[in-house]
Amino acid sequence: MSPYLFLICMEVLTRMLCTAQMNKKAGVGIKTTLKARKIPCLLFANDSLLFCRTNLESCRRLSKVLSEFCQSSGKLINFHKSSLTFSKNATAHDKQVVSSVLNITHQESLGKYLGFPVFKGRPTIATFGDLVSKTASKLQSWKTKHISKAGRVALIQANLESMLAHTMQCFQLPKTTARNINRISRNFFWQNYDDCKGLPLISWDKICRPKKAGVLGLRKMEPVNSAFLSKLIWKLFHGQSLWVEQMKAKYSINEDFSNISPRTLIPGFGSAFFKTAPNFGKEYNVKWGMKPKFVSGFTIAVLMITG
């Protein structure tokens, strides 16, 4: 029963923020583009992302909404686990004003969500450094001299491929990161002893072919990553969600997807996303052309509240 009560309470908070953002001068919420719907908040399990302008009036209005919600629901905000982050247009004075009004410290990053860092800008090799280290440590704990080749295949499939699935559904891994993970799997498979690398008898490309071709059916990271990103493109065709709505509005994507081109790439996730699009388009006979549109933004404060 308690999860349903929690969902009802968060629905009340969402409606309160939606009511507050209806006032254009309130400064609550964010718009990714002029054509898109305004987003007052994003909820993830017991974490919440709230958006507002970085001025005194907007911060006080948001603080008032949160106070009213706490009084009516009996819930309290954990300020020690909450954090603030700002857009690149925010000045040092803006950051100080927002932090003092909301009584929350400023951080450059919002931390991790589902084990992966929430970052701003284009992902780099350093962004996925912890992922490679975690992958290596996962297999190093097993003693290879006591495990057969069949057991190593099972460990690679059960640990590595499943552990990376969530990350590859959201981001395109840099080529260096993907190659490092492939190398970790390859070395673990051919390793003779704890410190002996071993001699590969067959090329890794052949080992990663499907089982119906008579080999082991292990998977390389690059094709799997492209397949996951293609699923997101499929959602743009057939999905009905806030993410699909925002993407179509921001990048002027029409219903048949006929005016998108990978030549005009968008920073960060967008470039990786649309690099996958041409291969997807060949399968469905889609012609690509693209005109991304950006709205001149205000300085925005993002508040992450952890329950």
N, C-alpha and C positions, 0 to 999 in steps of 0.2 A: 504493500500500500504506500510506503514512503516514497518510492520513485515517482508514483503518480502525483503525489502531493507536491513533490519538487517540481515536476513539469508544470503543474497548475500555477505554482508561485512564479516560475520563470515566464510563463505566458502573461501573467499580470505585469511583470517588469517590462516585457516587450511592448505591451499595449501602452504602458505609461510613457515609454520612450517614443513610441510612434505618435502619441498625442502631443508630446513636447516638440517633436520635430515639425509638426504642422505649422508652427509659427516660424516664418522664414527668418526672423531676427533672433530666434533662439540659439541657432548655431549648433544644434544637436543633430548628429548623424553625418553621413558623408555620401557624396555622389561621385561615382567613378567617371561619369560623363554627363553632359546636359540632358541626354535622352534617357538615361538610366533612372531607375527608381532609387530614391534615397534610402540608405541603409542605416538604421539607428543603432543596431547591435548585431553581433554574431555570437551564437551560443554553442559551446562544445562541452557536452556532459556537464561537469561542474565548473567549467571555465567560461568566462564571458568576455567579449571584446566590445567596448563601447567607444563611440567616436564623437568628438565635438571640436568646435573651433577653439583656437588658443587665445581667447580673450577673456577678460574677467567676468563679463555677463554670462557668456556661454558656460563657463566652468561653474559658476554659482547656480545656474539653472540645472545643470546635470547633477550637482551635489544635492540640490533640493529634491530632485526626483529620487535619487538613491536613498536619501533620508526618509522620505515618505514611504518608500517601498519597505525599508527595514522596520519602520514603526508598524506598518499594517501587517507584515508577514511574520514578524518576530525573528527574522534572520539578521545576521550581522556580517559585515564585510571584513575579511581578514586583510588588513592593510599591510601586514608584513609579507604576505605572499603576492600582493597586487603590485603592479608596476605600470609606469608610463613610458611611452615612446612617442616621438614626434616626427613630423615630416621634415624634409630637408630645408623648407622655407622658414621654419620656426627659429627665432632668435634666442639668445641666452636669456633675455628678459622675459620672453614668452614662457620659456620652460620654467623659470623661477616662479612666475605668477601661477601657472597651472599647478605646479607641485605644492605650493603653499595653500591654495584653495582646497585641493582635493586631499592634501595631507598624504601624498603618495610619492615615493622616490622615483627619480628618472633613471631609466636604463636604456642602453643602446639596442638591446635585444629583448624580446619578450620571452626568452627562455626556450624550452622544448615543449612540443606537443606530440604525443604518441611516439616519444623517443627521438624526434627529429627537431632540430632548431628552427624556430620561426625567424627568418632573416628578411632583410630588406635589400632590394637590388638584385643583381644577377648572381646566381649561385656559382661558386668557384671550386677549385680542387680542395682548398682549405675548408670549405663548408662541409664537404663529405669526408674530411680526414678522420673524424671519430668513427664513421661508418666502416672505413677500411680497417681501422685498429680493432674495432669490435668483431669484425669478421675474422681477422687473424687470430685473435685470442679465443674465439669460439672453437676453432679447430685445434689449436695448440694444446688444449687441455686433454685431448685424446692421445693415447700412446699408439702410434701407427704400427709398431712392431707386433701388437696384439690384435690388429684388425685386418681382415682380409680385404681384397680389392672390392668385393661385393658390399662389405660393410662400409667401406669408405664412400662408395657411391651413394648408399642409403644416408649416410651422415651429411654429405654435401647437399643432397636433395632436401633432407628434412630440416637442416639448419640454415645453410646459406641462402638457398632459393626462397624459402619462406620468410626469413628474417629481412630480406631486401624488398619484399613485395610491396609493402606500403610506400616506401620511399620512391620506388620506380613508378608507382601509379600517379605520383604527383609531379615528379621532376625528371628531366633527362640528365642522367649521370654524365659528367665529363668523361671523355674518352680515356684519359689517364686513370681515373677512378675505376672505370669498368675493366680496364686491362689489369690493374692491380688486383682486383677481386678475382678475375679469371686466373691470374698467376697463383694466388693463394690456393684456389681449388686445385689447380694442376699440380702444384708442388705437394699438396697433401695427398693427392691420389698416387703419385709416383714415389713418394718418400719411402726409403727402406728402413731407416732407423730414426731416432729422435733428431739427430744432427746430420744425417746423410740425405742429400737431396734426391738421389735416385736418377736412373737413366730412363727417359721417356722412350717407349718402344713403338708408340703410335702417335701421330700428330693429334693435338688437342681438338682440331677442327673435326677430325673423323670421329673422335670419341663423343663429341657433342651432336652427332647426327641422331635422328630418331631411332627408336628401338626396332621399328619395322624395317629399317635398313640394315639391321644385324649388328648394331653397336649399342652403347650403354644409355643413350638418351639424356645425357647431361646437357645443361643449357648454358650458353654464353650470355653474358649480361646485356650486350647491346641489342640483340634481337628481342629479348624479353622486355627490355625497357621500351623499345619502339612499339611492341604489341600493346603494352599498358597505355601508352600515350594515344594510340589509335582508338582505344576504347573511349577516351575523352572526346575525341573527334566524333565518334559515333553518337555520344550523348548530345553533341551540338546539333546533330541531325534530328534526333528523336526524343531527347530529354526535355523535361519541363521542370526546371529548378531555378533557384535564385542565381546560381553560378552561370547557367546557360543564358538566362535573361541578361545578366550583366555583361557577359562576353559578347553577345550579339549587339547590344546597345553600344558598347565601347568601341568595338572594331568594325561596326557597320556590316555585320554579317547578315545576309538575307536568308530566307527560309531554305532555298535550294543550294546555298553555299557556293554560288557561281562567281562571286566577285572577290575571291581571296587569292593572294599570291604570296608565296614564301619569300619573294625577293624583298618585300618591305616587312622586315621582322620587327617585332616589338621586344623591349628589353626583358631580361629575366626569364620567367616561365614561358612567356609568349613566344620567344624565338625558338626555344626547344620544342614547344608545342607545334608550331607551324612548320618546323623542319620535318616533322613526321607527316605533315599533311600531303605533300606531293605523292608519296608512296601509297597513301590511303586513297588519294584521288584517282590513281591509275586503276585501282581495283573496281571503282564505282563510276568510272568514266566521267569524272568531275573536272571542269575547267576552273582554274584558279586565277584570281586577281584580287588585290586587297588595297584598301585605303584606310589605314588606322586613323582614328580621330581622338584627340586629347583635349581635355578641358583645362583651362588655366586654373589651377587649384589654389585654395587658401591654405594657410598653415593649419595643420590638423594635429590634434592630440589623440592618441589611441590609448585607452585604459583597459588593461587586462585584469579582471577580478577572478580570483581563485576561491572557490567555496571551501 
